C-alpha cells in the first residue's frame, strides 16, 4: 500500500486512537483511510470489525470516485447514509458491491491539512438518522486522529508501509482467542452447541454434534474456512450469507445439502467477536439447483468476494472517460484487488503494441518493451492478443520454457497476459505481474478473463473519446485569438480555461476587434454543447461577428446579422453572445446581448456592479429577432469584465447572487496589473478546482485619450 509521503504515521498511537473512536461511536466496522502523496487516492490504513478480504474492493479509493469516503474528503463534510435504499440512490456503485442492510458515516480527517477519512458502519437496526451529539462525537474523533498523525509527523516516525491494512481486534480485547474461549463465547450467545466462526470466517469451535452433521472431525475443520474445507459449501451463495452476517451484524439463515442428500439449516448469529452457527437437519424441499450438484458437475464456483470485486470494478469501468482514467482505475483498483505489483497496458496501433500506461516497472524496461510488433515472439503478448486467449505464468520457469528471454527483462515472477478484444477486434493487452510466484486458481482466471472484456470496452471508448477531445481542443485553440490587438487607450487581459478532465471541450470564445483609430469592439460568446460541433460553430459565430463588426455595423445589427447566418445554417445548437462597441470619439460604450450574462462595470472609484441591460434571444432561434442596445458613458478608468456562465454557475447558488459576488471581488481587486486581476477573479470564483464548463474571461479598461 502506498502511504502518505508526508505523514510519518506512528502505527501504535494511531491504532489506539482509531480503536477508541470505533468503540466510542458503537460502530460494528471501522476503517481509516489516508491520502496518497499526490492526494489523488485514499489508501486503507487500519480496519476493525471485518477481515481484510472483505475490504479488498475498497483498499484504494480515488478521491474523484463517487464513494462516501471520497466525497467526505473532496467536499470536506460528513457523509451519512442511513439505509440500503438511500445507498442505492446516492451511491449506486457502492450499493452494488455492498448489498447489505447497514448504515454508514464517512468524515474527513483534517488538521493542518487533509490527511484522509474515517469510515464507520452500523447494523441496519440503528435509527436511520444521526443525532447532533453523534455528529459532534465523530467530528471530534476525526480531529483527534488528525492530531495523532501530526504528532507522529513531528517525531519523524516512519509509516508502517505494509501492502495490506492493519486489522485490529474488535470487541475481543483482553480475551484469549483460542478454542476454549471461543467455545465459551459461543455458549454465551446460544443455548446449546453447534459451531463458531471468527470474523474472518474460520472455524474456532465445533461441538460433537456439529462434527457429526458436517461429516468431519474437529481437527480437520478448526482454523479453516467452511467453503474451503467442505466442498459442498463451496458456493458463492453460502459465502455471501457469511458476508451479510459480518457486515450487517444481523442473524442470517440458509439451507444447504451435504452429500448423500441430507439437507441442513444453518442459522448465523453474529456479534463483534464472531459468529455463532446453529446447524439442524432440515425437512425443507431442496432448491432447484443444489450446491452439491454444481460441484459434482465439475463447475468450480468463484469466491463471492471476487464476484463482488468484479461487480464493483465493472461499475467503475462504466464511468471512466479518457485513456488515462482507464489506466488509473486498473492501477488503483484492479491491481490491488488481485494482489499484482506491476501493470503494463498497451494498445494495438499500426501493427505494434504501444504502451499507454504502466506501474511497477522502470522506464528503461518500458522503453525495451514499447513498440513490439503484434506478432512478437519475445513475450506472450503477441500470441495472447492474436489468439484472444489469456496466458497465465505462475513462475519464471513456466515463462522461460516458451519465452526464454522474457523473464530477465522485468525481473517479475508471475504474469497474467489479458488480451483486450472488442467485437473480434484486438484493442490491446493488459499485463498484470507479480514480484513473487503466484498461482492462478481457475476461479481467479475466470474473473480476470471477464474483467479483460470490460477493460477492452472501456479502453476502446476512452480512445475514441480522447481522439474527439483532442480534435475539438485543437479546433477550439485554432479558432480562439492567439493574441489580442494592442489598441491605444485600452488595457486588456483575457483567459480561457477548458473544463477539467472528464468533460468535453466547449464553445466559449472572446475577441477584441480594432475597428479604426478611434473605435474598437469586444465580443464574448458561448455555443451550446461540449463537442467538436460546438467548437466548429464557435468558429463560424466568431467569424460572422468579426465580418459584420469590421463594416462599422451597430451592435444590434451585428447580432441580427450573425443570428440570420446561424438560422440559415439550420443547426440545432444555440449561442449566447455579448457585443460591445467602444467609441473613443463619442465617449460611449454601446452594448447588445443575445441571451448572454451582462458584463461587470467598474467605475473609476472602484464601485462595481453588473450592467443593467435587457437581453435579446439566443442566436440561432428566431431569424427576425431584435436585440436591444444599452449605452454607458466612457470615462477614463472605467473597466468592463466580460465572462461566460462557467465563471458564475455553481450548483445551489442563484445566478444574480453569483454575479453580485463577482462584482464585489472586482471592486476590491488591484488594477495595476490586469493579468493578476484576472487571475484573482478566477481564483475567488472557485474555478481553480473541478469545472463542469469552460470559462472565458476578458477585462478591458479605458485609460483615456
Secondary structure, 3 states (H helix, E strand, C coil): CCCCCCCCCCHHHHHHHHHHHHHHHCCCEEEEEEECCCCCEEEEEEEECCCHHHHHHHCEEECCCCCHHHHHHHHCCCEEECCHHHHHHHCHHHHHHCCCCEEEEEEEEECCCEEEEEEEEEECCCCCCCCHHHHHHHHHHHHHHHHHHHHHHHHCCCCCCCCCCEEECCCCCCCCCCHHHHHHHHHHHCCCCCEEECCCCEEEEECHHHHHHHCCCHHHHCCCEHHHHCHHHCCHHHHHHHHHHHHHCCCEEEEEEECCCEEEEEEEEEECCEEEEEEEECCCCCCCCCHHHHHHCCCCCCCHHHHHHHHHHHHHHCCCCCHHHHHHHHHHHHHHHCCCCEEEEEEEECCEEEEEEEECCCHHHHHHHCCEECCCCCCCHHHHHHHCCCEEECCHHHHHHHCCCHHHHHCCCEEEEEEEEECCEEEEEEEEEECCCCCCCHHHHHHHHHHHHHHHHHHHHHHHHHHHHHHHHHHHHHHCCCCCCCCCCEEEEEEEECCCCCCCCCEEEEEEEEEECCEEEEEEEEECCCCHHHHHHHHHHHHHHHHHHCCCCCHHHHHHHHHHHHHHHCCCCCEEEEEEEEECCCCEEEEEEECCCCCEEECCCCCEEECCCCCECCECCCCCCCCCEEEEECCCCCEEEEECHHHCCCCCCCHHHHHHHHHHHHHHCCCCCHHHHHHHHHHHCCCCCCCCCCEEEEEEEECCC
